[in-house]
Amino acid sequence: MSTARRIKAPAAPARPRILDIAAAEDALARIAEIRADKAEAERAFEVHVAELRRPIDAAAAVLDAEEAVLVAAVQDWAEANRRKLTNDGKRKSLHIGAGRIGWAKGKDRIEIEKGEEAEARILDAIRAAGLVQFIRTKDSINKQAMLDDPKLALTFAGVALVEGVEAFFVEPGAKR
C-alpha cells in the first residue's frame, strides 16, 4: 500500500451570481484589480530576477574577458607555429593535453547587394542571361482578396468561408 500523500489543488472560488448592472460593474472592477495585481507581481518578479542576475552577469563578464585574452594568446602562438602544428597544412587541428586547437573554414554564402534597385538590376541580369534557376518564385493564395469577394471565391472546390465566432469579452476600465 502506498504511503504517498495526495496534494489537492486549491478549490476554485465560488462563482458569484450577477443579478444586475451594479453587480456586473463591481465584478469588472474586481477583474481590473486582479489583472493589475498580476501585472504588478510580474513586474516585481522581473525586478527580482534582474537583481539576482546582476552579480552573475558581472562574474561572467570577468570570466569572458579572461577567456578572450587566453584564446587570443593561444591563437597568436598557433598562428606563429601553424606550419609545424599542421604538419605543413596536412591537418587542420591538433589535440593537445587539455583540448584541441585548429582552423575551420566557414560555409560559403552568397551576398546580394542591398536595396530594391540593386535586387531588381540583378534579377534583370539573371533573366537576360537565361539563368532562371537563380530566381525563386512563390505562388500563394490571397485570402484577403477572397474575403473581399467571397461569392466568387466559393466557386472553387476546396474553398470555404468560415464565419467568425462570437465570443464574450471583458475589458475592465473601458470608457464609453
HELIX and SHEET records of a PDB file:
HELIX    1   1 ILE A   21  ALA A   80  1                                  60    
HELIX    2   2 ARG A   82  LEU A   85  1                                   4    
HELIX    3   3 GLU A  116  ALA A  128  1                                  13    
HELIX    4   4 VAL A  132  PHE A  134  5                                   3    
HELIX    5   5 LYS A  143  ASP A  148  1                                   6    
HELIX    6   6 PRO A  150  ALA A  153  1                                   4    
SHEET    1   A 2 SER A  93  ILE A  96  0                                        
SHEET    2   A 2 GLY A  99  GLY A 102 -1                                        
END                                                                             
